[in-house]
């Protein structure tokens, strides 16, 4: 049985049949998945706002007010980042949530997050980091091992936090760590960027935005916001599929960027969980591209649990194990075995000692 949140995301009119107890559960699931504001927009767009009972409506209205303030703050923060990068003569290329909002994608509605993510050429990392430091951002990662972990193996430098505003920025030079065999050529991503209308900032091309979202979700090992990220993919695919040759270009870009496996999972699980209208021929073609690198029955058992809203009402007895196995899988994909074992042992020790892990 699908969680209430999935049911309403698929068919907003299903909310009309909910009693107050079910509304309470729907709000709790949406809040846990960090999609409460998105749920509000969904119900508004479906013309149901005036039919929502008073008590759940208060929660939805509050979420929309919060999103409005978040949106205004984000606009200002991106302006500060742009000014800092201008000093380094590096264009501002936005990723993930910031990109959706500034490009006015459907996935922008109700999308909140903690960090501004940007993509810069790897040979400009030092200049960009110093420009941000001079503008008031400092590293929040002081442990020498963590510094080595990010700078030697990962696809980003350690996160930076602004001294005054306490805002965070993640500076990426790729979308996957250097240590993974699936790491794409970042130059292909940067060469295909598109300028946002009326702004001096850039985002990944439409196909690359989908692929980055898929890569982020299906290579990561944390699924607290997995349902939100799956909803991002659903909205992006619905929006971009209106472009005549989108599906073919998406398959071609997945091949060029070595992201065939995450694309197949993105198409499969958005369709299974949120009924995204992915053409059968495209799903079949994506499966052929991914080839022997996938084990569909096993991954169904894992992802169909892990991608549910992160709320107790959406779990079964195997959900915890599924998320733990995917967590281990993410490290196996990210780095060679000898690095993975050492890294996970270190993380376990840090957790026992009460230190914050990666």
Buried (B, 14 or more C-beta within 10 A) or exposed (E): EEBBBBBBBBEBEBBEEBEEEBBBBBBBBBBBBBBBBBBBBBBBEBEBEEEBEEEBBEBBEEBBEBBEEBBEEBEEBBEBBBEBBEBBEBBBBBBBBBBBBBBEBBBBBBBBBEBBBBBBBEEBBEBBBEBBBEBBBEBEBEEEEBBEBBEEBBBBBBBBBBEEEEBBBBBBBBBBBBBBEBBBEBEEBBEBBBEBEEBEBBBBBBBBBBBBBBBBBBBBBEBEBBBBBBBBBBBBBBBBBEEEEBBEBBBEBBEBBBBBBBBBBBBBBBBBBBEBEBEEEBBEBBBEBBEEEBEEEEBEBBBBBBBBBBBEBBBEEEBEEBBEBBBEBBBBBBBEEEBBEEBBEBBEEBEEEEEEEB
